[in-house]
Amino acid sequence: MSDPVNLNKFRKVKEKAEKETRAQENRAKFGQTKAAKKLDKARADKLKKLTDGHRLQDFGKDG
């Protein structure tokens, strides 16, 4: 006959493993250094300036 299994302990171990897996996914998905965030913002600003400079008309205004 096998030893009895404490289901509460099993459940807690399983939940802890799932939390750790979710944490790893979130670190990969959302984790960026400050320098990387700054670089992304600078690139986005440069792209916005470039596209605004090439605009032929501003359809939002009268004229």
C-alpha positions as CSV (number, residue, x, y, z in Angstrom):
1,M,0.0,0.0,0.0
2,S,1.3,3.5,-0.8
3,D,1.7,6.4,1.5
4,P,-1.1,8.8,1.9
5,V,-0.8,12.1,0.0
6,N,-1.5,15.4,1.7
7,L,-3.7,17.1,-0.9
8,N,-3.3,20.6,0.6
9,K,0.5,20.3,0.3
10,F,0.2,19.0,-3.3
11,R,-2.2,21.9,-4.2
12,K,0.1,24.5,-2.7
13,V,3.2,23.2,-4.5
14,K,1.3,23.1,-7.8
15,E,0.0,26.7,-7.3
16,K,3.5,27.9,-6.5
17,A,4.9,26.3,-9.7
18,E,2.2,27.9,-11.8
19,K,2.8,31.4,-10.2
20,E,6.5,31.0,-11.0
21,T,5.8,30.1,-14.6
22,R,3.5,33.2,-14.9
23,A,6.1,35.4,-13.3
24,Q,8.7,34.2,-15.8
25,E,6.4,34.9,-18.7
26,N,5.6,38.4,-17.4
27,R,9.3,39.2,-16.9
28,A,10.0,38.2,-20.5
29,K,7.0,40.1,-21.7
30,F,7.1,43.3,-19.7
31,G,10.6,43.5,-18.3
32,Q,12.8,46.1,-20.0
33,T,15.6,48.2,-18.7
34,K,15.4,51.9,-18.4
35,A,17.8,52.3,-21.2
36,A,15.8,50.1,-23.5
37,K,12.6,52.0,-22.7
38,K,14.4,55.3,-23.4
39,L,15.7,54.0,-26.7
40,D,12.2,52.8,-27.8
41,K,10.8,56.2,-26.9
42,A,13.5,58.1,-28.8
43,R,12.9,55.9,-31.9
44,A,9.1,56.4,-31.7
45,D,9.6,60.2,-31.4
46,K,12.0,60.3,-34.4
47,L,9.6,58.3,-36.5
48,K,6.7,60.6,-35.6
49,K,8.8,63.6,-36.5
50,L,9.8,62.1,-39.8
51,T,6.3,61.1,-40.8
52,D,4.9,64.5,-39.7
53,G,7.5,66.2,-41.9
54,H,6.4,64.2,-44.9
55,R,2.7,64.9,-44.5
56,L,1.1,66.5,-47.5
57,Q,-2.1,67.7,-45.9
58,D,-3.5,67.9,-42.5
59,F,-7.0,66.6,-42.9
60,G,-8.1,67.4,-39.3
61,K,-8.1,71.2,-40.0
62,D,-10.1,73.4,-42.3
63,G,-8.4,74.4,-45.5
